[in-house]
Every structure is written in C-alpha cells, then in structure tokens.
Amino acid sequence: PEIPRPPVEEAAKDLLGKEGVALTTLRPSGRAEFGEEVLDVVADGEFIAPGARIKVIRVGGNRVVVTRA
C-alpha cells in the first residue's frame, strides 16, 4: 500500500528559512535541493544559476519562493 504524504503546502512550510542549492537555472522557476529533498521552486524576481545557494523566503499554496542565500 502507498504511504500517504502530506500536501505539498504542509510539507513546504517546514522549509521556510531553510537553505539549499539550485539544481537548475531558476528563471524564475526550476528545481532545488534542500538536504535530500528536491522541490520545484520559484525565484523571487531574479535569475539564479545552477549551484547557487538559495534560501526559502515564502511558501504559498504549492509555490516555494526562494532568493539567493
């Protein structure tokens, strides 16, 4: 049987303030890694290159908004 997972918004709220690494170019959306978790994220109005350190500044709905750390 499949293990139930919390909704994205609930799980993402735990990420608020956490730092991670951009895995793809964020222009503005892309993918980022936070520990062992990989998520779709949106950059807060700036281009962020892969490998850049990022920080979660806002979570709303299923959007995880990041900026450079």
C-alpha positions in Angstrom: 0.0 0.0 0.0 1.0 3.6 -0.7 2.1 5.6 2.3 0.1 8.9 2.5 2.2 12.0 2.2 1.3 15.5 3.5 0.1 18.0 1.0 2.9 20.0 -0.7 1.9 23.2 1.1 2.1 21.5 4.5 5.5 19.9 3.8 6.9 23.0 2.2 6.0 25.2 5.3 8.7 23.3 7.2 11.2 24.6 4.6 10.6 28.3 5.4 14.0 29.9 6.1 16.0 26.8 5.1 18.9 27.0 2.7 19.5 24.7 -0.3 21.1 24.6 -3.7 19.6 25.4 -7.1 19.8 22.3 -9.3 18.6 24.0 -12.5 18.5 27.6 -13.7 15.8 29.5 -11.8 14.3 31.9 -14.3 12.1 32.2 -12.4 11.1 28.6 -11.8 13.2 25.5 -11.6 14.3 22.7 -9.2 16.3 22.9 -6.0 17.6 20.6 -3.4 17.1 21.0 0.4 19.0 18.2 2.1 17.8 15.1 0.5 14.5 16.6 -0.8 14.2 18.0 -4.4 11.4 20.5 -5.0 10.1 22.8 -7.7 10.8 26.4 -6.6 10.3 29.9 -7.9 13.0 32.6 -7.7 11.8 36.0 -6.2 12.3 38.1 -9.3 15.9 37.2 -10.2 17.8 34.8 -12.4 19.6 32.2 -10.2 22.2 29.9 -11.8 22.5 26.2 -11.0 24.7 25.5 -8.0 23.9 28.8 -6.3 23.0 28.7 -2.6 19.4 29.7 -2.0 17.0 30.3 0.9 13.2 29.8 1.1 11.6 33.2 1.9 7.9 32.4 1.3 5.6 29.4 0.9 2.1 29.9 -0.5 -0.2 27.3 -2.0 2.1 24.9 -3.8 4.7 27.6 -4.5 8.1 27.7 -2.7 9.7 31.1 -3.3 13.5 31.4 -2.9 16.2 34.1 -3.1 20.0 33.9 -3.1 21.3 32.9 0.3 
